[in-house]
């Protein structure tokens, strides 16, 4: 038997700025979204008759999205965007475009682009490496959804124990 639990709360929302590169030579204008994150965990029941402790999962998801809230999200693995830290500033360059942000307002993410797909992947990785026991032994899969706006979402799903796809 397998069960599935899902967390999606009003407080698992984060407002962030970003821009992405695409088609090898294009770059979006700087803009932002009011993102909404949700997580689903699948697995067998534990000795308490649940898949995962809702309270711990909610707290961990909230703490993770709070790290992104009201920040500029920059990908540190994008070959087209050059990122440099100078004192208390972070500079991002794409061709002739140059953005300078206060370092405290930036989150550098280990992803190639700040797409909803990559944000969902990153959130799943952060949840998986959170304190021991968050994903119990019986967990078989984790799925993270990131909505950029109403009706526009990306979903990342990973089998637990296999590592990133």
Steps between C-alpha positions, in 0.01 A plus 500: 500500500612851427367831628555860399489821705513853363585833662391827339446792734447875475838544669693287249503799267806703409534822305824513302663673208678320217576487130584205280702445186356286223556381144873555550486872428191651666454647846174593669461839660543510874165423666348313792232256606294414802596134497309229684669175601343166584655167592368146474658201671406144412573187695388239744356571842728510801426383855287814551288414193620790289738549208674806641452734792292786357626747759868438426442506125304829518766665718783386277329608177415836651855557625637407157274732299557778756868498395384603149235751601563862397831409339652516156560144378809448287626176343868438565522227234385693197782531243344817355468695826819616667463551874756679715495608861665833579488602863138516606364479143432226249532581133329296228588555135340369186659645186452880527255475792643561845311465826639586843318387813573525873653163593254456786212513248638226273475123516747321274354165405697199365284477189544593131194728485241634743210330325210361699628153407840565652350666809287187554813282465695719743220494759483119478876476560479735799214300651685172446812624678309657789521350850506122525160345524310759295464242224455173688626159388163419346509801267518392136465830311503876543332741264530878512280744310584864441229729365627819335147629462149361494481214252875497432704247696794265479524165674813307596466139616775278636502146630651504847821301515589555133637852530438788258376407154 
